[in-house]
Amino acid sequence: MHRACCTVGTVAWFWAAGMALALSPPGEAQPPPAAGRAAAATLALPSPAPAAGKPAPTEAAAHGWLRPGWWLQPVQRRMQWLAQREIVQLVAALARGDGLEPGKGWFQGSQTRLDWKWLAAKCDADQDGAVSPTELAAPDGFFERLDRNRDGAIRAEDFDWSDSSPYVRELAQARLVFRRADGSSNGRVSRQEWQELFERAAAGKEYITPDDLRAVLFPPQPPAPEEGPSPLVLFKGFLTGELGSVLEGPGIGDYAPLFELYTYDGTESYSLAQFLGRPVVLVFGSFT
């Protein structure tokens, strides 16, 4: 199984690399042909005489295409461009056995035009790295939504949703406590549910210790079964066109492609053109 996955992965990688190179943007410098070099040599003006004690410039110095690095630079630029293609990253992730996980393959971070730089350029009048309620001048409740840590100012860290963000880590811990207390799973913790969480942690005592709270928040878990499709199944889906695409999706500011989709029962169809001029949210990638 592993050898088969590696073989399929190698073939798929070279196929993806070839397709990405075929679709690469033009404009790379090419070495001048022999006729062009001869013509250039014929039309070249005579070089000034070298100063005393200095060697005359060689042909390699006069023509960049003779430098060893001249041939290597376009290859390096093309390889860097190739490594950034979604299809190449997808095939490399499948060959490594990464699976379908955030941050791997083509599951990269989200992009948006409405980030901290955009907000600071429009609202940070004094350019102190923070936007105050006066500078934002937004409707009631809007500032509070953006000021995540509630320190009275909107800063760059309020837009940081990475795993290294203190807010994201604190929010993960708070959600863990919330899920343990929300016995009805209705998204709200009542006074009774909070009291029940205390009683479970105290186990008959009138107080709880840090270890008591840890035991409630992190109870022993049974071994989780292996989930998700195998690497071979993912490669088959890739080769059949069910997983990934050679053509990347539109970038920020590009026009969305026109397409038409049918409802699950096939009785109705919806075209993106029907929603022209209206905000549209498209959700893809569900395997359920």
VENWO-V159112 format. One record per backbone hydrogen bond with DSSP energy under -0.5 kcal/mol. NH is the residue of the N-H (numbers start at 1). CO is the residue of the C=O. If there is no record, write none. Layout:
nh: [NH;NH]
co: [CO;CO]
//
This chain:
nh: [5;6;7;8;9;10;11;12;13;14;15;16;17;18;19;20;21;22;23;24;37;38;39;40;41;42;43;44;54;62;63;64;66;67;70;71;71;72;73;74;75;76;77;78;79;80;81;82;83;84;84;85;89;90;91;92;93;94;95;96;97;97;98;101;103;104;107;108;115;119;120;121;122;123;124;125;127;131;132;136;137;142;143;145;146;147;148;150;154;155;158;159;160;161;165;169;170;171;172;173;174;175;176;177;178;179;180;181;182;183;185;190;194;195;196;197;198;199;200;201;202;203;204;205;213;214;215;216;217;218;234;235;236;237;238;239;240;241;242;243;248;254;261;263;266;270;272;274;275;276;278;282;284]
co: [1;2;3;4;5;6;7;8;9;10;11;12;13;14;15;16;17;18;19;21;33;34;35;36;37;38;39;40;51;58;59;62;63;64;67;67;68;68;69;70;71;72;73;74;75;76;77;78;79;80;81;82;85;86;87;88;89;90;91;92;93;94;93;99;107;101;104;106;113;115;116;117;118;119;120;123;124;154;130;132;133;139;139;141;142;143;146;147;131;153;155;156;157;159;162;165;166;167;168;169;170;171;172;173;174;175;176;177;178;181;182;188;190;191;192;193;194;195;196;197;198;199;199;202;209;210;211;212;213;214;230;231;232;233;234;235;236;238;237;237;246;251;270;268;263;261;259;271;272;273;275;280;282]
//
